[in-house]
Amino acid sequence: MAKKKKKQSIGRNVIFGRVISSDFFTRHWLAITIFIVVIMVYITTKFTYRANIERITALERQLEVVQNEKDRERSEFRSRTRETAMQHLVDSLGLGLSVQPQPPFPIEE
């Protein structure tokens, strides 16, 4: 009588360590170590890249807000500078004119 060989499943072989033996690891320990280090460096580089991209995006948004604030402040400063220059001119001519703090009529929206 011939012995019948049971067909082993791949899952069973993986679970019991029959796919790759420990002898394989002892023979190729350097290559395996280098492979693991390369994979870890790749993951670290990718994580650093994505973190830096997010930081750049946040800084660009912050820069846009600061530029808008700068433009608003510049506009307000120039408006006040022109108003002050006109008031000095009117005062030097002795016309007796002044700027009203409120408009003479209500503005409807």
C-alpha positions as CSV (number, residue, x, y, z in Angstrom):
1,M,0.0,0.0,0.0
2,A,1.2,3.4,-0.9
3,K,1.0,6.2,1.5
4,K,-1.4,8.9,0.4
5,K,0.1,12.4,0.7
6,K,-2.3,14.9,2.1
7,K,-2.5,18.1,0.2
8,Q,-1.4,20.8,2.6
9,S,-3.1,24.2,2.4
10,I,-1.0,27.4,2.1
11,G,-2.6,28.9,5.1
12,R,-1.7,25.9,7.2
13,N,1.9,26.0,5.9
14,V,2.2,29.6,6.8
15,I,0.8,29.1,10.3
16,F,3.2,26.3,11.1
17,G,6.2,27.9,9.5
18,R,6.7,25.5,6.6
19,V,6.8,28.2,3.8
20,I,10.0,29.9,4.9
21,S,12.3,28.0,7.2
22,S,14.5,29.5,9.9
23,D,17.5,28.3,7.9
24,F,16.5,30.8,5.2
25,F,16.8,33.6,7.7
26,T,20.2,32.5,9.0
27,R,21.6,32.3,5.4
28,H,20.2,35.7,4.3
29,W,20.2,37.8,7.5
30,L,22.1,40.7,5.9
31,A,19.8,41.0,2.9
32,I,16.8,40.8,5.1
33,T,18.2,43.5,7.5
34,I,19.0,45.8,4.6
35,F,15.5,45.3,3.1
36,I,13.8,46.1,6.4
37,V,16.0,49.2,6.9
38,V,15.2,50.4,3.4
39,I,11.5,49.9,4.0
40,M,11.6,51.8,7.3
41,V,13.6,54.7,5.6
42,Y,11.0,54.8,2.8
43,I,8.1,55.0,5.3
44,T,9.9,57.7,7.4
45,T,10.6,59.8,4.3
46,K,7.1,59.5,3.1
47,F,5.7,60.6,6.5
48,T,8.1,63.5,6.7
49,Y,7.2,64.6,3.2
50,R,3.5,64.6,3.9
51,A,4.0,66.4,7.3
52,N,6.0,69.1,5.5
53,I,3.4,69.5,2.8
54,E,0.7,70.0,5.4
55,R,3.0,72.6,7.2
56,I,3.6,74.4,3.9
57,T,-0.1,74.5,3.2
58,A,-0.9,75.9,6.6
59,L,1.9,78.5,6.3
60,E,0.6,79.6,2.9
61,R,-2.9,80.1,4.3
62,Q,-1.4,82.1,7.2
63,L,0.6,84.2,4.7
64,E,-2.5,84.9,2.7
65,V,-4.3,86.1,5.8
66,V,-1.4,88.3,6.8
67,Q,-1.1,89.8,3.3
68,N,-4.8,90.7,3.3
69,E,-4.4,92.3,6.8
70,K,-1.4,94.2,5.5
71,D,-3.4,95.5,2.5
72,R,-6.3,96.6,4.7
73,E,-4.0,98.4,7.1
74,R,-2.1,100.1,4.2
75,S,-5.4,101.2,2.7
76,E,-6.6,102.6,6.0
77,F,-3.3,104.4,6.6
78,R,-3.3,106.0,3.1
79,S,-6.9,107.1,3.6
80,R,-6.1,108.7,6.9
81,T,-2.9,110.3,5.4
82,R,-4.9,111.9,2.6
83,E,-7.5,113.1,5.0
84,T,-4.9,114.6,7.3
85,A,-3.1,116.3,4.4
86,M,-6.4,117.8,3.1
87,Q,-7.3,119.0,6.7
88,H,-3.8,120.7,6.9
89,L,-4.3,122.3,3.5
90,V,-7.8,123.6,4.5
91,D,-6.5,124.9,7.9
92,S,-3.5,126.7,6.2
93,L,-5.9,128.4,3.8
94,G,-8.1,129.5,6.7
95,L,-11.4,128.4,5.1
96,G,-12.9,127.2,8.4
97,L,-14.0,123.8,7.0
98,S,-13.9,120.6,9.1
99,V,-14.7,116.9,8.6
100,Q,-18.0,115.8,10.0
101,P,-17.7,112.7,12.3
102,Q,-21.0,111.3,11.0
103,P,-22.7,111.6,7.6
104,P,-25.4,114.3,7.4
105,F,-28.1,111.8,6.6
106,P,-28.7,108.1,7.4
107,I,-27.4,105.6,4.8
108,E,-29.9,103.0,3.8
109,E,-28.6,99.5,3.0
